[in-house]
Every structure is written in structure tokens, then in C-alpha cells.
Amino acid sequence: MSQLVTGEAVVLQVRIARMPTRALACAIDLTIQGIVIVVLLTSLFGFLIGGASEALGVALVFIVLLLVLIGYRVLMETLTRGRTLGKMMLGLKVVRDDGSSIRFRQALVRNLLWLFVDFAPWFAACPGIVASLMNKQGKRIGDMVSGTVVIRERHQPMASPPLFVPGHLVQWAQSLELSRLSDELANTSRDYLARYTELEPAAQVALGDALAFRVGGVTAPSPPVAISSPAFLSAVLAERRRRELARLATQRPTYGTNTGPFGPASPYAPPSPYGAPQPYPTPQQRPYSPPPPVAPRPQDTVVNPGGWHAPGSNQPGQSY
């Protein structure tokens, strides 16, 4: 185990990759590069034999070798943040001295020195081996110049930290304003809680207080009682996850096996406070037309002792 100090003065415990493992990863990469070189030179063989000048042939061979030997490593380590195919197979990764991912500049410098200094044939491929054996972090000259180190990654995925809200803070958590809490800050806090037991005691306090200060600056209100920084971060993240799950449950597409007058019902949708919706009446097959008027007949007029008279009568009263 070795220690890396981050830009926030946090000490990380990492496993440094040693020479035998790095040599095996390099052998895997060289095998892949050798196959690519053979394929490319074979495809250029017909052009080289077909009357091309000797200088052009030498230039093409040199360009192919340079692109494969250097371009492959630089491209892979830049795109994958410090890994080649050989390193991926053995669980290795190149990182900067502060534990952050390398960039194009670091990948280019360390691989140029790998080819022309550390393992150059005119140096009998000795400088890199000697430097790696003498350095306590296993660095070769290219790593020393570029400020990088090769570490062993853990293969098991990072477990999600258990997030909870203390019982006496549930009401406070439900009143939190979390709209200003960014995904990046939330993920950083979650990673801190997941790696809490791997950090040094001083780093646990320093990094926890720094993250709690940042999270407290974008959330409100403050806790009603004093709690530790990890407990505060856990409560905020737990409430944020609860609200996200509730939002996803209400927005879940209504696909299911239950059917109704308006399509399949969603098992996640909250019950309607107004009961089940009623189907609309089906439209009439023919347009509606009022019935023809009927002429009143004498026998339809009946005298009502209460003052009401049938329609069509000449007596005063209310008609319907």
C-alpha cells in the first residue's frame, strides 16, 4: 500500500503496481501492437515492391512503427483515462500523483520517454527497469517526468453507501430545499461516504467538513441540532433519493395488464380522489330531430280544480 495526496490535502491509500505486473501488461500490449504492425506492413508490401523509392519505403515503415508504438498507447490512455488493453486485463491504471485521471499531455510525455529513454535499444532497455526497481512507487523515468504513477484498481464495484435520516430529523429532511444541489456535488458526497472507511482519520474529518460546508451552502434550512458531517451528508442524500424515487413513480409510463375505459392503468399512479372515471356516452347513429307538433284535441282539455290546466286549453295557468 502507498499514499497519494490529493489537491484537497486528502491522503488516499492505493496499491502500487509493481514491475512483474507492469511487465506482463506491457507484454500483452506489445503482442497486440506486433499483430497490428504485421497487418499494416503486409498491406503496404505490395506498394513497397511495386517500384516505390527506398527512401519512401523507409519513411512509411518508420511512420507505421511510430503510430502503432506511440499512438496506440497515447490514444488508449487518453480516451480511457490511463488504461491500455494490457492494463485493463490486469486491473492497472495510470493516474497523476494526486490521484486524478491523466490527460493527453501526461500520456504523450510518459510514452515518448517509454520508447526513447526507458526501454530504448540504444540504452539496452535498462533505464526504465532500474528506475522502477529503485523508486518506492515503482516509477520509471517517464512517470517521474510526467508526474504519473501506475496503481492497481480494485475489481469489485464500489458499494452504494447506506443512506438514512435519523428519526428525530425526518421532519427537517422533508422540509429541505434541494433544487440547488447539483448532481456533481451529490455524487462527490456519495463517493466520500462509500470510501469513508478507506480514508485516514484526519482525511475523514477534513474532507467530510469540506463537503458538508459546500452542501450546506446550497441547501436550507440548517439542521435543528448539531450532527456530524457524514450524518448530515447521509440525511441530505437520503432525502434527495426519496424525492427522486417518488418523482419517478408518478412519471412511470402507464403500461400494464389492467385495462379500463381510458387504456391500461398504471400500478404506480396514485388513486384518483374522485373515483373511477365514467365512460363517455356513445354518439347517436342518426342526427337528432325534434318530433313534429301535435294539434290539441278537445278531449285533451281537462279542468283541474287546483287551477292547473292541460296544455292547449284556453284557461289561465302554467304550462309545461
C-alpha positions in Angstrom: 0.0 0.0 0.0 1.1 3.6 -0.7 -0.3 7.0 -0.1 -1.4 9.7 -2.6 -2.1 13.2 -1.5 -4.9 14.9 -3.5 -5.2 18.6 -4.2 -7.5 18.9 -1.2 -4.7 17.6 1.1 -6.6 14.3 1.4 -4.5 11.1 1.8 -5.6 8.2 -0.3 -4.5 4.6 0.3 -3.7 2.9 -3.1 -1.9 -0.2 -4.2 1.1 0.5 -6.4 1.6 -1.8 -9.4 5.0 -3.5 -9.3 7.4 -4.4 -12.0 6.3 -8.0 -12.7 2.6 -7.0 -13.2 3.6 -4.0 -15.3 5.9 -6.1 -17.4 3.1 -8.6 -18.1 0.7 -5.8 -19.1 3.4 -4.3 -21.4 3.9 -7.8 -23.0 0.2 -8.0 -23.7 0.2 -4.5 -25.3 3.4 -5.4 -27.4 1.7 -8.5 -28.7 -1.3 -6.6 -29.8 0.9 -3.9 -31.3 3.0 -6.5 -33.1 -0.1 -8.0 -34.7 -1.2 -4.6 -35.9 2.3 -3.8 -37.3 2.4 -7.1 -39.2 -1.1 -6.5 -40.7 -0.2 -2.9 -41.8 3.2 -3.8 -43.2 1.7 -6.7 -45.1 -0.9 -4.4 -46.7 1.9 -2.0 -47.6 4.2 -4.7 -49.0 2.6 -4.6 -52.5 3.1 -0.9 -52.7 6.7 -1.0 -51.5 7.6 -3.7 -54.0 5.7 -2.0 -56.9 8.5 0.4 -57.7 8.4 2.9 -54.7 11.7 4.5 -53.8 13.7 3.1 -51.0 13.5 6.4 -49.0 9.7 6.4 -49.3 9.6 2.8 -48.1 11.7 3.5 -45.1 9.7 6.6 -44.2 6.4 4.6 -44.4 7.8 1.9 -42.2 9.0 4.4 -39.7 5.6 6.2 -39.6 3.8 2.9 -39.2 6.0 1.9 -36.3 5.8 5.3 -34.6 2.0 5.5 -34.9 1.4 2.0 -33.6 4.0 2.0 -30.8 3.3 5.6 -29.5 -0.1 6.4 -31.0 -1.8 3.3 -29.6 -0.7 3.9 -26.1 -1.3 7.7 -26.1 -4.8 7.3 -27.6 -5.8 4.5 -25.3 -4.6 6.2 -22.1 -6.2 9.5 -23.1 -9.6 8.0 -24.0 -9.8 5.5 -21.1 -8.1 7.8 -18.5 -5.0 5.8 -18.0 -5.6 2.3 -19.3 -4.4 0.2 -22.3 -5.7 -3.2 -23.2 -3.0 -4.9 -21.2 -3.6 -2.7 -18.2 -7.4 -3.4 -18.4 -6.8 -7.2 -18.3 -4.6 -6.9 -15.2 -6.5 -4.2 -13.4 -3.9 -1.5 -13.7 -4.4 2.2 -14.3 -2.1 5.2 -14.7 -3.1 8.2 -12.6 -1.4 11.5 -11.7 0.5 12.0 -8.4 -2.6 13.5 -6.8 -4.8 10.5 -7.8 -6.7 12.3 -10.6 -7.0 11.0 -14.2 -4.3 11.7 -16.7 -4.7 13.9 -19.7 -3.2 13.9 -23.2 -0.1 15.7 -22.1 0.8 13.2 -19.4 0.1 10.3 -21.8 2.2 11.7 -24.5 5.2 12.6 -22.3 5.3 9.2 -20.5 5.0 7.2 -23.7 7.6 9.2 -25.6 10.1 8.6 -22.8 9.0 4.9 -22.7 10.1 4.4 -26.2 13.2 6.7 -26.5 14.6 6.5 -22.9 13.2 3.9 -20.6 13.3 0.9 -22.9 15.3 2.3 -25.9 17.5 -0.3 -27.6 20.5 2.1 -27.5 20.2 2.1 -23.7 19.8 -1.7 -23.6 16.3 -1.2 -22.2 17.8 -0.6 -18.7 16.9 2.9 -17.5 13.2 2.1 -17.0 13.8 -1.2 -15.2 16.5 0.3 -12.9 14.4 3.4 -12.1 11.3 1.3 -11.4 13.2 -1.0 -9.0 14.8 1.9 -7.1 11.7 4.0 -6.8 9.4 3.2 -3.8 6.3 3.9 -6.0 7.7 1.8 -8.9 8.0 4.8 -11.2 10.1 4.7 -14.3 11.7 7.8 -15.8 8.6 8.6 -17.9 6.4 8.5 -14.8 8.8 10.8 -12.9 8.9 13.4 -15.7 5.1 13.3 -16.4 4.1 13.1 -12.7 2.2 9.8 -13.0 2.1 6.5 -11.2 0.6 3.1 -12.1 -1.7 1.7 -9.5 -3.8 -1.5 -9.1 -7.5 -1.0 -9.3 -10.0 -3.0 -7.2 -12.1 -5.2 -9.4 -15.2 -5.2 -7.2 -17.6 -2.3 -7.9 -17.9 0.4 -5.3 -20.8 -0.4 -3.0 -23.5 2.2 -2.6 -23.3 3.7 0.9 -26.2 3.1 3.2 -28.1 6.4 3.3 -30.5 7.2 6.2 -32.2 10.0 8.0 -32.2 9.9 11.8 -35.7 9.6 13.3 -35.6 13.0 15.0 -34.6 14.7 11.8 -37.2 13.3 9.4 -39.4 16.4 9.5 -36.4 18.6 8.9 -35.3 16.5 6.0 -38.7 16.7 4.4 -38.6 20.5 4.5 -35.2 20.7 2.8 -34.8 22.9 -0.3 -32.6 20.7 -2.7 -33.1 22.4 -6.0 -29.6 24.0 -5.9 -27.8 20.7 -5.1 -26.1 19.7 -8.3 -25.6 16.1 -9.4 -21.8 16.5 -9.3 -21.8 17.6 -5.7 -24.2 14.9 -4.7 -22.1 12.2 -6.5 -18.9 13.5 -4.8 -20.6 13.3 -1.4 -21.8 9.8 -2.2 -18.3 8.7 -3.2 -17.0 10.1 0.0 -19.4 8.1 2.1 -18.6 5.0 0.1 -14.9 5.4 0.7 -15.2 6.7 4.3 -13.6 3.6 5.9 -10.7 3.7 3.4 -9.6 7.2 4.3 -7.2 8.2 7.1 -9.0 9.6 10.2 -7.7 13.1 9.5 -8.9 12.9 5.9 -12.3 11.6 7.1 -12.8 14.8 9.1 -11.3 17.3 6.7 -13.0 16.0 3.6 -16.3 15.5 5.4 -16.3 19.0 6.8 -15.4 20.5 3.4 -18.3 18.6 1.6 -20.7 19.4 4.4 -19.9 23.1 4.1 -20.5 23.0 0.4 -23.7 21.1 0.6 -25.0 23.3 3.5 -24.4 26.3 1.3 -26.9 25.2 -1.3 -29.5 23.6 1.0 -31.8 25.1 3.5 -32.8 25.1 6.4 -29.9 24.1 8.6 -30.3 21.0 10.9 -32.1 21.9 14.1 -29.5 20.1 16.1 -25.7 19.6 15.8 -24.8 16.4 13.8 -21.6 15.1 12.3 -20.7 15.9 8.7 -21.2 12.2 7.4 -24.6 12.1 9.1 -25.6 15.4 7.6 -24.5 14.3 4.1 -26.2 11.0 4.5 -29.5 12.6 5.5 -29.4 15.1 2.6 -28.7 12.3 0.1 -31.3 10.0 1.5 -34.0 12.7 1.2 -32.8 13.5 -2.3 -33.1 9.9 -3.3 -36.6 9.6 -1.7 -37.9 12.5 -3.7 -36.3 11.2 -6.9 -37.9 7.8 -6.4 -41.3 9.5 -5.7 -41.0 11.6 -8.9 -40.1 8.6 -11.0 -43.1 6.6 -9.6 -45.5 9.3 -10.6 -44.0 9.7 -14.1 -43.8 5.9 -14.8 -45.5 5.1 -18.2 -48.9 3.6 -17.9 -48.2 0.2 -19.5 -49.6 -2.8 -17.8 -52.2 -5.5 -18.0 -55.0 -3.8 -16.3 -57.4 -2.2 -18.7 -60.0 0.5 -18.2 -62.2 2.9 -20.2 -59.1 5.1 -20.9 -56.5 2.4 -21.5 -54.3 0.3 -19.2 -53.9 1.5 -15.6 -50.5 2.1 -14.1 -49.8 0.3 -10.8 -47.6 3.3 -9.8 -50.2 6.0 -10.3 -51.8 7.4 -7.2 -55.6 6.7 -6.8 -57.9 9.3 -8.1 -59.7 11.2 -5.3 -62.8 11.4 -7.4 -63.3 7.7 -8.1 -63.0 5.8 -11.3 -63.8 7.9 -14.5 -67.0 7.2 -16.2 -67.1 6.4 -20.0 -68.5 9.0 -22.3 -71.9 8.1 -23.9 -71.6 6.7 -27.4 -72.8 9.1 -30.2 -76.2 8.6 -31.8 -76.2 6.7 -35.1 -78.6 9.3 -36.7 -78.8 13.1 -36.1 -81.4 14.2 -33.6 -84.6 15.8 -34.9 -87.4 17.2 -32.7 -90.8 15.4 -33.0 -93.5 17.1 -35.2 -96.0 19.3 -33.4 -99.3 17.7 -32.5 -102.6 19.7 -32.7 -104.6 19.9 -29.5 -107.8 18.0 -29.3 -110.9 19.0 -27.3 -110.8 15.9 -25.1 -107.2 16.8 -24.1 -108.5 19.8 -22.1 -109.3 18.8 -18.5 -110.5 21.2 -15.9 -108.3 20.9 -12.8 -109.8 22.0 -9.6 -106.4 23.1 -8.3 -106.1 25.7 -11.0 -103.8 23.8 -13.3 -104.9 23.3 -17.0 -103.5 20.9 -19.6 -101.6 22.3 -22.5 -103.7 23.6 -25.3 -106.6 24.9 -23.1 -107.7 28.5 -23.0 -107.8 28.6 -19.2 -105.0 30.6 -17.4 -102.4 28.6 -15.6 -98.7 27.3 -16.0 -97.9 25.0 -18.9 -95.1 22.5 -19.3 
